[in-house]
Amino acid sequence: LIGRRLRKFLCSFIKMRQRCILRRLEEKLQLDLHWLAQVGGPGRGHRVVKNVLSCLTSEELEVAGIDASGACFRALKLHGAVLAGYGQLEPSQQKVVWETVRKLLKRIHSPTEHTGEPRADSEDCFERYVAWCRDYPGEYFEGSRERHISAMVGGLFANKIVIIRRSAMERMTLARYFPLAWIRIQPLWGYSSSGPMLLRPQHVREASNVRANECPYASLHGMSLSAGGFASDSRSGAVKKTSHRGYTLLMELQWVRDPKANIENWYITDVEKIVHEAYQLNPHGPASMMLPGEIFVNVGQNPKVGSSIKQTQHTQLCQGSVLSYPILQMKSDSGPRHSTELGGASLEIIDVGLDGMPSDQCGLMLRIVSERPTDEPVLKFLVELRYHLLSSTEGAAEAIDFLVTAVADEQGKFVVIFAPIPQLVKLDDKHPDLATWANPLTGESSESAGLEETRIDFGKGVGHFLVAKQALRDQLLGNGEETLRRIWAFNRVPGVRGLIDEFIDQYGVFPD
């Protein structure tokens, strides 16, 4: 917060210097450059200033006492206007300003003293508390709830801790979000080489913060971050129940509510989070009933091979329904079967590959269609199916992963896609988009398969590709559907169809 103030202060000095430059040139050129270069001035005036400054020679500027290579003059020449803010500076100058701010923030200490940043090894418990909140957000101080609250309250009373309100920090960022709340009705399991781990139990409150994705690769691309670790609520009047502006005190303090809600993203496919978010974000009816501005939303979670963020659980979302993706509309030879055990939902297992390809050479997706996918029968089946596949596959923690996505069918129902996939192995040290990948369960590589891209994730699984090489572009544009089917076939897990059929029989999905 102080750094931002200092940055704005330094930018004001640059503005003052630019005004001085304009005043000096006005005397020489007999032009009211200062008026033309005002931030709120006419765009034509800015162009005039740019053209005038571009015509001045270095000798003329030197006579006027102006440094042609200085940051102030360069910014003025680039925009033709007095600096409006830090963002208008060149990247190199932004770095200089920020480094200057960092130096100003550090007080002058003796050689035995440390800088102003809190240290985790400090003897002062309040300094350790601040360092802990920085390094482990959402977790209790040194693992103790009582110690966490005591350090916070004691630090506030002793003036050792200054809290910047959450609402104040949110005003300083471009990111905006809206919250979703839901109750987990099925346990969330992680799986490692030592066996299953219960990460989240049943009947706990969960929260999701939906925001825009800063690196979009789909239409209206957003992401949903897990927010159950902190207090998240809104004020209401005790009598009239009218909403008040602002957050409650607990939310302003970023009060830790559930430290176990902070879980990682890799290897932990949260089926229930995906389904709940899709159910809340999509219209519950046919497309003809949609309100102006409403859209259908595709929600899913990247498997490890497609996820660049490990530490924070998050799902991906973008505009789309099942009708947007032909790959999700594929049908099996036997067709869907309705199940009373799944609350009236239909279940279908589809082999994904080229036409005429043997079943054991195809990829696999399990598709459930239901009006209420958040009901217990559907969620319980999917969660226990994932657990069954992990516990029945040798070395499952390092062998298989899952792609799960949920979309609307534009007819009032929801489609949940559940696809077991292998954990691909990168065979070289190139960038992932340029590397050679192998399926360790089949021994096949992207080179032997003749595929320029072999990974399946939230985007690629339905046909959204970020193209980093011309060969991939040519392959996709040459025959996109065939390429996508081959990618799914490449990501097959041998024997998984038998494990799924076995589980369906044991579960009693189809009693007849």
C-alpha positions in Angstrom: 0.0 0.0 0.0 2.8 2.4 0.9 4.7 1.3 -2.2 1.8 2.3 -4.4 1.6 5.7 -2.7 5.3 6.2 -3.3 5.0 5.1 -6.9 2.3 7.7 -7.4 4.4 10.3 -5.7 7.3 9.6 -8.1 5.0 9.8 -11.1 3.9 13.2 -9.9 7.5 14.4 -10.1 7.7 13.1 -13.7 4.5 15.1 -14.5 6.1 18.2 -13.0 9.2 17.7 -15.0 7.2 17.3 -18.2 5.3 20.5 -17.5 8.6 22.3 -17.1 9.8 20.9 -20.5 6.7 22.1 -22.2 7.0 25.6 -20.6 10.6 25.9 -21.9 9.6 24.8 -25.4 6.6 27.2 -25.5 8.9 30.2 -25.1 11.0 29.0 -28.1 8.2 27.8 -30.4 5.5 30.2 -29.4 2.9 27.4 -29.1 0.7 26.6 -26.1 2.0 23.1 -25.8 1.0 22.8 -22.1 -2.6 23.2 -23.0 -2.4 20.8 -26.0 -0.6 18.1 -23.8 -3.1 18.1 -20.9 -4.4 14.6 -20.1 -8.0 15.6 -20.6 -7.2 17.6 -23.7 -8.2 16.9 -27.3 -6.7 13.9 -29.0 -5.7 16.2 -31.9 -3.7 18.3 -29.5 -1.8 15.2 -28.3 -0.9 14.4 -31.9 0.3 17.9 -32.5 2.6 17.7 -29.5 4.0 14.3 -30.6 4.7 15.7 -34.1 6.3 18.9 -32.7 8.6 17.0 -30.3 9.6 14.5 -33.0 10.8 17.4 -35.3 13.1 18.9 -32.7 16.8 18.1 -33.0 19.0 17.0 -30.2 20.9 20.3 -30.6 17.7 22.4 -30.2 16.8 20.4 -27.1 20.2 20.8 -25.6 20.1 24.6 -26.1 16.7 24.5 -24.2 18.3 22.5 -21.4 16.3 19.4 -22.1 17.8 15.9 -22.0 16.5 14.1 -25.1 17.3 10.7 -23.7 15.6 11.3 -20.4 12.6 9.3 -19.3 10.4 12.4 -18.9 11.0 13.7 -22.4 10.7 10.2 -24.0 7.3 9.6 -22.3 6.1 13.0 -23.4 7.3 12.4 -27.0 5.7 8.9 -27.0 2.2 10.0 -25.9 2.0 13.7 -26.7 0.5 14.2 -23.3 1.5 14.8 -19.7 1.8 11.4 -17.9 -1.5 10.1 -16.7 -0.2 7.3 -14.5 2.5 4.6 -13.9 1.1 2.4 -16.7 2.1 4.9 -19.4 5.8 4.6 -18.7 8.0 2.4 -20.8 8.5 -1.1 -19.3 12.2 -0.3 -18.6 11.2 2.9 -16.8 8.5 1.1 -14.8 11.1 -1.2 -13.5 13.4 1.8 -12.6 10.5 3.5 -10.7 9.5 0.3 -8.9 13.1 -0.4 -7.8 13.4 3.1 -6.6 10.2 2.6 -4.5 11.7 -0.6 -3.0 14.8 1.3 -2.0 12.7 4.1 -0.4 10.7 1.5 1.5 13.8 0.0 3.1 14.9 2.1 6.1 18.5 2.7 6.8 19.8 0.1 9.3 23.0 -0.7 10.9 24.8 -3.8 9.5 23.4 -6.0 12.3 19.8 -5.0 11.6 17.5 -6.5 8.9 15.4 -4.7 6.4 11.7 -3.7 6.9 10.4 -7.0 5.5 9.1 -9.4 8.2 11.2 -12.5 8.9 10.0 -15.9 9.7 12.9 -16.5 12.1 12.4 -13.3 14.1 12.4 -13.4 17.9 9.4 -11.0 17.8 6.2 -13.2 17.7 4.2 -10.4 15.9 6.8 -10.2 13.1 6.7 -14.0 12.7 2.9 -13.8 12.6 3.0 -11.3 9.7 5.6 -13.4 7.9 3.5 -16.5 8.4 0.4 -14.8 6.9 2.5 -13.8 3.9 4.0 -17.2 3.4 1.0 -19.4 4.3 -2.2 -17.4 3.6 -5.3 -19.1 5.0 -3.5 -21.2 7.6 -3.4 -20.7 11.3 -0.3 -19.2 12.8 2.2 -22.1 13.5 -0.7 -24.5 13.2 -2.7 -23.2 16.2 -6.0 -21.4 16.1 -5.6 -20.0 19.6 -2.1 -18.7 18.8 -3.3 -17.2 15.6 -6.1 -15.2 17.2 -4.0 -14.2 20.2 -1.2 -12.9 17.9 -3.6 -10.9 15.8 -5.6 -9.3 18.6 -2.5 -8.7 20.8 -0.7 -7.2 17.8 -3.5 -4.8 17.2 -3.8 -3.7 20.8 0.0 -3.3 21.1 0.2 -1.3 17.8 2.6 -4.0 16.5 0.3 -5.0 13.6 -1.4 -2.8 11.1 -4.2 -4.4 9.1 -5.1 -3.2 5.6 -8.8 -3.9 5.0 -9.7 -6.4 2.3 -11.9 -3.8 0.6 -9.0 -1.4 0.4 -6.7 -4.0 -1.3 -9.5 -5.0 -3.7 -9.7 -1.4 -5.0 -6.1 -1.5 -6.0 -6.4 -4.5 -8.3 -8.1 -4.9 -11.7 -9.4 -8.4 -10.7 -13.1 -8.5 -9.8 -15.0 -11.6 -8.7 -18.3 -12.8 -7.4 -18.7 -15.5 -4.8 -20.6 -18.9 -4.9 -21.4 -20.9 -1.9 -22.3 -24.6 -1.6 -22.2 -27.5 0.8 -20.0 -30.5 0.1 -22.0 -33.7 0.4 -19.3 -36.2 -0.7 -15.8 -36.5 0.6 -12.9 -35.3 -1.6 -10.1 -37.8 -1.8 -6.5 -37.3 -2.8 -4.3 -40.2 -3.7 -0.5 -40.7 -3.3 1.9 -43.6 -3.5 1.1 -44.3 0.1 -2.7 -44.6 -0.6 -5.8 -42.5 -0.3 -6.0 -39.3 1.7 -9.2 -37.6 2.9 -8.7 -33.9 2.0 -12.3 -32.6 2.6 -15.0 -34.4 4.6 -18.7 -34.4 3.9 -21.0 -31.6 5.1 -18.5 -28.8 5.1 -19.2 -25.3 3.7 -17.3 -24.4 0.6 -16.9 -21.2 -1.4 -15.8 -20.3 -4.9 -14.7 -16.9 -6.2 -15.3 -16.6 -9.9 -13.2 -14.1 -11.8 -11.8 -13.5 -15.3 -8.9 -15.6 -16.5 -5.9 -13.3 -17.1 -4.6 -15.7 -19.8 -7.7 -16.6 -21.7 -7.8 -19.3 -24.4 -11.6 -19.5 -24.8 -14.6 -17.2 -25.2 -15.4 -15.3 -21.9 -12.8 -17.4 -20.2 -12.8 -17.3 -16.4 -11.6 -19.3 -13.4 -13.0 -20.1 -10.0 -10.7 -20.1 -7.0 -11.4 -22.0 -3.8 -12.3 -19.5 -1.1 -13.6 -21.6 1.7 -10.6 -20.9 3.9 -11.6 -17.3 4.8 -14.7 -15.8 6.2 -17.0 -14.7 3.4 -20.3 -13.1 4.1 -22.4 -9.9 3.7 -24.0 -7.7 6.3 -27.8 -7.4 6.7 -29.9 -5.3 9.0 -31.1 -7.0 12.1 -34.7 -5.9 11.7 -35.4 -4.9 8.1 -32.9 -7.4 6.6 -31.7 -4.7 4.2 -28.3 -5.0 2.7 -25.6 -2.6 3.8 -22.6 -1.6 1.7 -19.3 -3.1 2.6 -18.0 -6.2 4.2 -18.4 -7.5 7.7 -15.5 -7.1 10.1 -14.4 -10.7 9.8 -14.2 -10.5 6.0 -12.3 -7.2 6.2 -9.8 -8.9 8.5 -9.4 -11.9 6.2 -10.4 -14.1 9.1 -9.3 -17.7 8.8 -12.3 -19.9 8.9 -11.2 -23.3 7.6 -7.4 -23.7 7.0 -8.0 -27.2 5.5 -9.9 -25.6 2.6 -6.6 -24.6 1.0 -5.8 -27.6 -1.2 -3.6 -28.1 -4.2 -4.8 -28.4 -7.8 -2.7 -31.3 -9.2 -4.0 -34.9 -8.9 -7.1 -33.7 -7.0 -10.0 -33.7 -9.4 -12.8 -32.1 -7.5 -15.9 -33.5 -9.2 -18.3 -31.9 -6.8 -16.9 -28.4 -7.2 -17.1 -28.6 -10.9 -20.7 -29.8 -10.9 -21.9 -27.3 -8.3 -20.4 -24.4 -10.1 -21.9 -25.5 -13.5 -25.3 -25.9 -11.9 -25.2 -22.4 -10.3 -23.8 -20.6 -13.4 -26.0 -22.0 -16.0 -29.7 -21.3 -16.8 -32.0 -24.0 -15.6 -34.1 -24.4 -18.7 -34.1 -24.4 -22.4 -32.4 -21.7 -24.5 -35.8 -20.2 -25.3 -36.2 -19.1 -21.7 -32.9 -17.4 -21.3 -32.9 -13.7 -20.2 -31.0 -11.0 -22.2 -27.3 -11.3 -21.4 -27.5 -14.9 -20.1 -25.1 -17.5 -21.5 -24.4 -21.1 -21.1 -21.1 -21.9 -19.2 -18.7 -24.8 -19.5 -17.0 -25.6 -16.2 -14.1 -28.0 -15.8 -10.8 -28.7 -14.1 -7.4 -29.1 -15.8 -5.5 -32.3 -15.2 -1.9 -31.9 -14.2 -0.6 -32.1 -17.8 -2.6 -28.9 -18.6 -2.3 -27.0 -15.3 0.4 -24.4 -14.7 -0.8 -23.7 -11.1 -0.1 -26.4 -8.5 -0.6 -24.7 -5.1 -4.1 -23.3 -5.5 -7.2 -25.3 -6.4 -9.1 -23.8 -9.3 -11.6 -24.6 -12.0 -11.8 -23.2 -15.5 -15.0 -21.8 -17.1 -15.9 -20.4 -20.5 -18.9 -19.7 -22.7 -20.3 -22.9 -24.1 -22.9 -25.7 -23.9 -22.7 -29.3 -25.1 -23.9 -28.1 -28.5 -20.7 -26.0 -28.8 -18.5 -29.1 -28.8 -19.1 -31.9 -31.4 -16.7 -34.2 -29.5 -19.0 -34.2 -26.4 -22.0 -35.1 -28.6 -20.5 -38.5 -29.8 -22.7 -41.5 -29.2 -22.0 -45.1 -28.3 -23.3 -48.1 -30.3 -25.6 -49.0 -27.4 -26.8 -45.5 -26.6 -27.6 -44.0 -23.2 -29.3 -46.0 -20.4 -31.5 -44.5 -17.8 -30.9 -45.4 -14.1 -33.2 -45.0 -11.1 -30.1 -45.6 -9.0 -28.7 -42.3 -10.4 -31.9 -40.4 -9.7 -33.3 -40.8 -13.2 -30.1 -39.7 -14.9 -28.8 -41.4 -18.0 -25.4 -42.9 -18.4 -23.4 -43.7 -21.5 -19.8 -44.8 -22.1 -18.4 -43.6 -25.4 -15.2 -44.9 -27.1 -13.5 -41.9 -28.6 -11.3 -42.5 -31.7 -11.5 -42.8 -35.4 -14.4 -44.6 -37.0 -13.8 -48.4 -37.1 -11.0 -48.2 -34.5 -11.1 -51.1 -32.1 -12.4 -50.3 -28.6 -9.2 -51.1 -26.9 -7.4 -48.5 -29.1 -9.8 -45.7 -28.3 -10.0 -43.1 -25.5 -13.0 -43.2 -23.2 -15.5 -40.8 -21.8 -18.4 -41.5 -19.4 -21.3 -39.1 -19.9 -24.1 -38.5 -17.4 -27.1 -36.4 -18.3 -29.3 -35.2 -15.4 -31.7 -32.4 -14.5 -30.2 -32.3 -11.0 -26.5 -33.2 -11.2 -25.9 -31.8 -7.7 -28.1 -34.4 -6.1 -26.4 -37.1 -4.1 -27.0 -40.1 -6.4 -25.0 -38.5 -9.3 -22.2 -37.0 -7.2 -21.9 -40.2 -5.0 -21.5 -42.3 -8.1 -18.8 -40.1 -9.7 -16.8 -39.6 -6.6 -16.8 -43.3 -5.7 -16.0 -44.2 -9.4 -12.9 -42.0 -9.2 -11.9 -43.6 -5.9 -12.4 -47.1 -7.4 -10.3 -46.4 -10.4 -7.5 -44.9 -8.3 -7.5 -47.8 -5.8 -7.7 -50.5 -8.5 -4.9 -49.2 -10.8 -1.3 -50.1 -9.9 0.7 -47.0 -9.3 -2.4 -44.9 -9.8 -0.9 -41.8 -8.2 1.7 -41.5 -11.0 -0.3 -43.3 -13.7 -3.7 -41.9 -14.3 -5.5 -38.6 -14.0 -9.0 -37.3 -14.9 -10.7 -34.8 -17.1 -14.1 -33.7 -15.7 -16.3 -31.1 -17.2 -19.9 -30.1 -16.8 -22.1 -28.2 -19.4 -25.7 -27.6 -20.1 -27.5 -29.3 -23.0 -29.7 -26.2 -23.7 -32.8 -28.2 -23.0 -32.9 -27.9 -19.2 -30.5 -30.7 -18.4 -26.8 -30.9 -17.6 -24.1 -33.1 -19.1 -21.2 -34.3 -16.9 -18.2 -35.7 -18.7 -15.9 -38.0 -16.7 -12.8 -39.2 -18.6 -9.9 -41.2 -17.1 -6.6 -40.3 -18.9 -3.0 -41.2 -18.5 -0.4 -39.0 -16.9 1.7 -38.2 -20.0 5.5 -38.0 -19.6 7.6 -35.2 -21.3 10.6 -36.8 -23.1 12.7 -33.7 -23.5 13.5 -30.4 -21.9 11.6 -28.2 -24.4 8.7 -25.9 -23.7 5.6 -28.1 -23.0 3.9 -26.7 -26.2 6.9 -27.8 -28.3 8.0 -31.0 -26.4 7.6 -34.7 -27.3 5.1 -36.5 -25.0 4.6 -40.2 -24.3 1.8 -42.3 -22.9 3.6 -44.5 -20.4 0.7 -47.0 -20.2 0.9 -47.8 -23.9 4.5 -46.8 -24.8 3.3 -44.6 -27.6 4.8 -41.1 -28.2 3.6 -38.1 -30.1 6.3 -38.8 -32.7 5.3 -42.4 -33.2 1.6 -41.4 -33.4 2.3 -38.6 -35.8 0.6 -36.0 -33.6 1.9 -32.4 -33.0 -0.2 -32.2 -29.8 -1.2 -35.1 -27.6 -2.3 -33.5 -24.3 -5.9 -33.4 -23.2 -7.1 -30.7 -20.8 -10.1 -28.3 -20.3 -9.5 -26.6 -23.6 -7.8 -29.2 -25.8 -10.3 -31.9 -24.8 -13.1 -30.0 -26.7 -11.0 -28.5 -29.4 -9.6 -25.2 -28.0 -5.9 -25.1 -28.9 -3.2 -22.6 -28.3 -1.0 -23.0 -31.3 2.8 -22.5 -30.8 4.1 -24.1 -33.9 3.1 -24.1 -37.6 3.0 -27.8 -37.9 0.2 -28.1 -35.3 -1.7 -25.3 -37.0 -1.5 -27.1 -40.3 -2.6 -30.4 -38.8 -5.6 -28.9 -37.0 -6.8 -26.9 -40.0 -6.2 -29.8 -42.3 -8.5 -32.1 -40.4 -9.5 -30.9 -37.0 -12.0 -33.5 -36.1 -9.7 -36.4 -37.0 -6.9 -34.9 -35.1 -9.0 -34.4 -32.0 -10.3 -38.0 -32.1 -6.7 -39.3 -32.5 -5.6 -37.2 -29.5 -8.3 -38.8 -27.4 -7.3 -42.2 -28.6 -3.7 -41.5 -27.7 -4.8 -40.8 -24.2 -6.3 -44.2 -23.6 -5.8 -46.1 -20.3 -5.6 -49.8 -21.1 -8.1 -51.9 -19.0 -10.1 -48.9 -17.7 -13.2 -49.9 -19.6 -13.3 -53.2 -17.7 -12.8 -51.5 -14.3 -15.7 -49.1 -15.1 -18.0 -51.9 -16.1 -17.1 -53.8 -13.0 -17.9 -50.8 -10.8 -21.2 -50.2 -12.5 -22.2 -53.8 -11.9 -21.1 -53.7 -8.2 -22.8 -50.3 -7.7 -26.1 -51.6 -9.1 -26.6 -48.7 -11.6 -28.7 -50.9 -13.8 -30.4 -53.5 -11.6 -32.0 -55.3 -14.6 
